[in-house]
Amino acid sequence: MRPRGGSTDSRPAPPHRPFHRPRREAAAVVIPAHETRRANRRARRGRHKGEYDHDDFQRGFDALGRLALDGVVVSARAVDLGTGRALFAVDDSVSMPTASVGTIVLLIEVAARLATDPQENLRLVDRTAADAVTGTGIWQHLQIPSMPIADLAALVGATSDNLATNVLLRRVGLDAVRERAEALGLSRTALLDVVRDERGPDDAPQLSIGSASELTWLLATLANGEIVDAAVSSRVIGWLSLNSDLSMVASAFGLDALSHRQPDHGVLLVNRTGTDTGVRAEVGVLRGPRAGVAYAVITQFDDSSLRYRLAVLDGMRTLGVDLLEYVH
């Protein structure tokens, strides 16, 4: 979606629900290449001190560090889905602009309402001139003037459809979305406004804000079926699994951007991205044969040159390589 646009708040760790197989030990004769590289890195630099063991994510940390030296503001976090253990954290309690990532809370509110009144699933909602907006999404290019609420949610999940987002917000109300965020205990993550082509002095400065800590918790809890209830969580995960933007962290996973709802080489991804001028954000759940992780990476940068933007995307992809190695 492309609108115009302290202290750590501790989040409860996801419940201990190990669903992955234990890590396999290397064979006596053949050692996988990625294990050799990891051992060599450890031998060269020794062990890190501090709360987290960064050895699995050194390349990603180095990449994010280089971005920070170049003036990029970075917030990131990842947790193991099975154990709840924090794998890494970089300024993860800071609220930053997250563009369309904040529409996850909108989808949660929509799913909760559809669960209480199933007839609403097929209720047609008209688009109006007040909803009109350009940018991402396909509904603006279609002739059909009305769509079912459930289909609009699918469009938001698949393409960050700006028009569908605005129509859903008009239907459920921005206040209801804010109340849902508060009920979930989110204090640093919020959907602030509708999508606008231009933001004036009286408008919210951003479409949404979020912290990597809260967003990682939110994705992990959705994956564990514990946002509202299992049915609501599953429905939101289903919508998010349609996402066709694999341009950031997920560019490292080797998946088909248009079709990745089933495991591919043992890898299964559900993610949400946010794009705005000078903002690239991604949150997701990545599962593999050995482990599962929930992650969030948010960046804010000077978007005055293509080279700078590409450097940010490359840094996010490098962290994705580490995530893939951890789960696969």
KEGU-904460 format. One line per field, with one value per residue (C-alpha): residue number from 1; chain; x, y, z. Coordinates in Angstrom, 3 decimals. Layout:
<pts>
num [NUM,...]
chaine [A,...]
u [X,...]
v [Y,...]
w [Z,...]
</pts>
This chain:
<pts>
num [1,2,3,4,5,6,7,8,9,10,11,12,13,14,15,16,17,18,19,20,21,22,23,24,25,26,27,28,29,30,31,32,33,34,35,36,37,38,39,40,41,42,43,44,45,46,47,48,49,50,51,52,53,54,55,56,57,58,59,60,61,62,63,64,65,66,67,68,69,70,71,72,73,74,75,76,77,78,79,80,81,82,83,84,85,86,87,88,89,90,91,92,93,94,95,96,97,98,99,100,101,102,103,104,105,106,107,108,109,110,111,112,113,114,115,116,117,118,119,120,121,122,123,124,125,126,127,128,129,130,131,132,133,134,135,136,137,138,139,140,141,142,143,144,145,146,147,148,149,150,151,152,153,154,155,156,157,158,159,160,161,162,163,164,165,166,167,168,169,170,171,172,173,174,175,176,177,178,179,180,181,182,183,184,185,186,187,188,189,190,191,192,193,194,195,196,197,198,199,200,201,202,203,204,205,206,207,208,209,210,211,212,213,214,215,216,217,218,219,220,221,222,223,224,225,226,227,228,229,230,231,232,233,234,235,236,237,238,239,240,241,242,243,244,245,246,247,248,249,250,251,252,253,254,255,256,257,258,259,260,261,262,263,264,265,266,267,268,269,270,271,272,273,274,275,276,277,278,279,280,281,282,283,284,285,286,287,288,289,290,291,292,293,294,295,296,297,298,299,300,301,302,303,304,305,306,307,308,309,310,311,312,313,314,315,316,317,318,319,320,321,322,323,324,325,326,327,328]
chaine [A,A,A,A,A,A,A,A,A,A,A,A,A,A,A,A,A,A,A,A,A,A,A,A,A,A,A,A,A,A,A,A,A,A,A,A,A,A,A,A,A,A,A,A,A,A,A,A,A,A,A,A,A,A,A,A,A,A,A,A,A,A,A,A,A,A,A,A,A,A,A,A,A,A,A,A,A,A,A,A,A,A,A,A,A,A,A,A,A,A,A,A,A,A,A,A,A,A,A,A,A,A,A,A,A,A,A,A,A,A,A,A,A,A,A,A,A,A,A,A,A,A,A,A,A,A,A,A,A,A,A,A,A,A,A,A,A,A,A,A,A,A,A,A,A,A,A,A,A,A,A,A,A,A,A,A,A,A,A,A,A,A,A,A,A,A,A,A,A,A,A,A,A,A,A,A,A,A,A,A,A,A,A,A,A,A,A,A,A,A,A,A,A,A,A,A,A,A,A,A,A,A,A,A,A,A,A,A,A,A,A,A,A,A,A,A,A,A,A,A,A,A,A,A,A,A,A,A,A,A,A,A,A,A,A,A,A,A,A,A,A,A,A,A,A,A,A,A,A,A,A,A,A,A,A,A,A,A,A,A,A,A,A,A,A,A,A,A,A,A,A,A,A,A,A,A,A,A,A,A,A,A,A,A,A,A,A,A,A,A,A,A,A,A,A,A,A,A,A,A,A,A,A,A,A,A,A,A,A,A,A,A,A,A,A,A,A,A,A,A,A,A,A,A,A,A,A,A]
u [0.000,1.362,-0.568,0.869,2.027,11.076,10.687,10.069,6.429,6.826,4.562,3.523,5.483,3.439,2.495,4.881,3.506,6.372,5.148,8.408,10.796,13.933,16.991,18.790,22.390,24.877,25.987,29.364,30.977,28.995,28.515,25.985,27.595,25.526,26.656,30.277,29.851,28.200,30.988,33.631,31.946,31.844,35.499,36.537,34.668,33.831,30.492,28.404,27.570,24.128,20.536,20.440,22.618,23.201,25.282,22.442,21.778,25.197,24.852,21.521,22.886,25.847,23.533,21.212,24.223,25.526,22.113,22.055,25.470,24.028,21.191,18.452,16.229,15.725,13.477,13.465,12.648,12.207,10.988,10.941,7.328,7.820,9.556,8.748,12.469,13.556,16.120,17.152,15.909,16.962,15.185,12.067,9.979,10.146,6.983,7.682,5.621,4.492,2.251,-0.286,1.038,-1.470,-4.363,-3.773,-5.837,-8.574,-8.636,-8.893,-11.904,-13.554,-12.959,-14.397,-17.558,-18.033,-17.707,-20.574,-22.810,-21.972,-24.570,-22.297,-19.773,-21.728,-23.177,-22.342,-20.717,-20.600,-17.541,-18.136,-16.330,-15.184,-13.394,-11.452,-7.682,-4.857,-1.785,-1.852,-4.724,-6.821,-10.395,-9.857,-9.163,-12.269,-15.748,-17.677,-19.001,-19.831,-18.140,-18.844,-17.148,-15.188,-13.873,-12.743,-10.745,-9.133,-8.148,-6.577,-4.624,-3.515,-2.582,-2.901,-5.856,-6.219,-9.791,-10.913,-9.200,-11.110,-14.444,-13.893,-12.887,-16.060,-18.034,-16.574,-15.323,-11.834,-12.871,-13.766,-10.344,-8.675,-10.753,-9.761,-6.080,-6.545,-8.387,-5.437,-3.102,-1.385,-0.144,2.538,0.746,-2.276,-4.108,-4.390,-6.375,-7.880,-5.621,-5.080,-3.284,-2.182,-1.966,-2.845,-2.039,-5.279,-4.709,-2.773,0.843,0.944,-1.503,-0.248,2.495,3.867,6.702,8.587,7.979,4.200,3.951,6.034,3.814,0.708,1.856,3.001,-0.293,-2.277,-0.228,-0.989,-4.733,-5.119,-6.247,-9.955,-10.286,-8.929,-11.477,-10.845,-7.086,-7.242,-9.306,-6.900,-3.944,-5.755,-6.173,-2.554,-1.340,-2.554,-0.012,1.803,4.587,7.798,10.115,11.662,12.656,10.703,12.683,15.230,12.831,12.674,8.873,6.418,5.017,1.671,1.240,2.754,-0.156,1.210,4.661,7.352,10.541,9.208,8.895,5.584,5.189,2.472,3.461,2.323,4.286,4.005,5.412,5.471,7.956,10.969,9.273,9.676,8.175,7.470,6.028,5.515,5.548,8.017,7.856,10.373,11.368,13.410,11.661,9.196,9.721,7.653,9.501,9.113,11.505,10.694,12.903,12.635,15.105,15.862,14.190,15.844,17.846,17.207,20.609,19.642,16.310,17.980,20.487,17.609,15.903,19.189,19.696,16.211,16.825,20.083,18.206,15.742,18.588,19.399,15.747,15.537,18.703,17.277,14.037,15.387]
v [0.000,3.411,6.133,9.600,9.835,4.866,2.265,-1.253,-2.288,-5.960,-8.270,-11.749,-14.439,-16.764,-19.998,-22.870,-24.829,-26.588,-27.757,-28.227,-31.105,-30.829,-29.654,-32.487,-33.112,-33.116,-36.460,-37.768,-37.400,-34.790,-31.409,-29.064,-25.983,-23.559,-25.307,-24.991,-21.280,-20.802,-22.654,-20.630,-17.370,-18.441,-19.459,-16.109,-13.782,-15.702,-15.547,-12.407,-11.161,-9.953,-11.119,-12.727,-15.202,-13.411,-16.105,-17.269,-13.718,-12.097,-11.296,-9.611,-7.642,-6.498,-5.411,-3.502,-1.942,-0.636,0.855,2.567,4.081,5.494,7.170,4.548,4.182,0.474,-1.456,-5.256,-8.349,-12.091,-14.838,-18.610,-19.729,-22.993,-21.711,-17.991,-17.258,-13.885,-14.463,-10.856,-7.340,-3.939,-0.923,-3.067,-0.934,2.210,3.204,3.895,4.524,1.188,2.183,-0.583,-2.992,-1.363,-2.762,-6.100,-4.718,-3.754,-7.331,-8.641,-6.406,-7.457,-11.164,-10.822,-9.167,-11.752,-14.504,-13.069,-12.456,-14.887,-13.293,-10.258,-12.286,-11.853,-8.432,-6.132,-2.812,0.007,2.094,5.846,8.895,9.631,6.264,6.855,6.637,5.623,3.542,-0.169,-2.521,-3.667,-2.714,0.812,-0.776,-2.980,-2.088,-3.750,-1.051,-3.320,-6.286,-8.602,-7.675,-10.939,-10.333,-6.828,-8.291,-10.746,-7.854,-6.030,-9.141,-9.923,-6.539,-3.973,-2.679,0.975,1.354,-1.832,-0.610,2.667,0.961,-1.475,1.370,3.238,0.067,-0.806,2.616,3.754,4.061,0.364,-0.524,1.614,-0.035,-3.442,-2.488,-1.315,-4.517,-6.494,-4.498,-2.676,0.695,1.426,0.030,1.685,2.367,6.154,7.131,6.138,5.909,9.307,10.370,13.554,14.289,17.775,19.556,18.321,14.679,12.042,12.210,8.461,5.732,3.580,3.207,0.176,-1.266,-4.382,-5.844,-5.534,-6.556,-9.678,-10.582,-9.953,-12.220,-14.962,-14.861,-14.958,-17.956,-19.677,-19.058,-16.799,-13.441,-13.286,-17.045,-19.771,-19.179,-15.427,-15.923,-18.529,-16.267,-13.349,-15.636,-16.857,-13.328,-12.439,-15.616,-14.123,-11.293,-10.893,-8.574,-10.532,-7.616,-7.119,-9.690,-12.405,-11.908,-14.278,-17.197,-18.283,-18.411,-17.668,-14.228,-15.084,-18.561,-19.543,-20.685,-24.233,-25.299,-24.976,-26.944,-27.191,-23.399,-21.691,-17.906,-15.543,-11.882,-8.298,-5.427,-1.663,0.741,4.523,7.186,6.482,3.557,-0.173,-2.518,-6.235,-8.517,-12.213,-15.813,-18.173,-21.921,-24.498,-28.115,-27.230,-24.244,-21.409,-17.703,-14.552,-11.434,-7.706,-5.348,-1.638,0.910,4.650,6.380,9.245,8.089,10.698,8.213,4.775,3.592,4.319,2.520,-0.520,-0.615,-0.769,-3.581,-5.471,-5.176,-6.506,-9.390,-10.262,-10.610,-12.811,-15.138,-15.585,-16.276,-18.883,-20.575,-20.704,-22.443,-24.594]
w [0.000,-0.868,0.962,1.205,3.945,25.668,27.724,26.492,26.509,27.329,25.456,26.565,24.820,22.609,24.355,24.180,21.245,19.575,16.228,14.432,14.442,16.599,14.779,13.092,14.013,11.175,9.843,10.915,7.495,5.550,7.207,5.529,4.025,6.079,9.307,8.185,7.513,10.884,12.707,10.888,11.864,15.502,15.449,13.985,16.307,19.486,21.268,21.617,25.069,26.004,26.122,22.669,20.840,17.542,15.864,13.632,12.457,12.159,8.460,9.076,12.022,9.979,7.150,9.478,11.173,7.864,7.128,10.521,9.857,6.626,8.523,8.192,11.260,11.926,14.290,14.189,16.211,15.754,18.077,17.847,17.443,19.256,22.371,22.424,22.724,21.375,18.629,18.081,18.761,17.448,18.989,18.934,21.316,19.157,17.267,13.603,10.458,9.041,6.088,5.371,8.027,10.378,8.358,10.089,12.973,10.491,9.195,12.765,13.415,10.150,10.865,14.371,13.024,10.298,12.898,14.954,11.920,9.085,6.794,6.590,4.587,1.374,2.064,-0.839,-0.061,-2.604,-3.266,-3.232,-4.534,-0.987,-0.856,-4.071,-3.826,-6.136,-5.360,-4.662,-5.325,-8.254,-7.361,-8.680,-12.088,-12.103,-13.338,-10.522,-8.139,-5.177,-3.521,-0.563,2.691,2.797,-0.716,0.219,3.107,0.696,-1.589,1.340,2.284,-1.257,-2.710,0.096,-1.907,-0.940,-2.167,-0.405,2.764,2.717,2.041,4.922,7.209,6.306,7.020,10.439,11.539,12.457,16.110,16.207,14.810,17.477,20.180,18.846,19.050,22.639,23.545,22.197,24.434,21.584,22.805,20.184,17.140,15.521,12.277,12.343,9.268,5.949,2.911,1.282,-1.874,-0.110,3.605,4.763,8.032,9.621,8.659,10.554,9.371,8.669,7.758,10.632,13.207,14.991,17.023,16.029,19.486,19.325,15.690,16.273,19.205,17.091,14.241,16.614,18.494,15.249,14.127,17.425,16.964,19.986,18.603,19.567,18.965,16.725,13.947,13.755,13.867,11.112,8.892,9.258,8.583,5.478,4.141,4.904,3.191,-0.102,0.080,-3.235,-2.050,-1.471,-2.239,1.203,3.838,2.018,-1.190,0.376,0.698,-2.950,-3.031,-5.825,-5.032,-6.625,-5.155,-1.808,0.347,0.482,1.710,-0.949,-0.234,3.312,3.661,4.448,4.708,5.882,5.715,5.507,4.019,4.177,1.596,1.606,0.620,2.821,4.584,4.082,6.676,6.800,9.437,9.020,10.157,8.488,9.051,7.906,8.555,11.644,13.225,12.907,13.527,13.777,12.676,12.098,10.310,9.959,8.207,7.644,5.362,2.994,-0.215,-2.409,-4.470,-5.932,-4.706,-1.112,-1.439,-3.006,-0.146,2.350,0.442,0.195,3.950,4.629,2.242,4.009,7.276,5.410,4.441,8.136,8.965,6.218,7.442,10.969,9.963,7.128]
</pts>
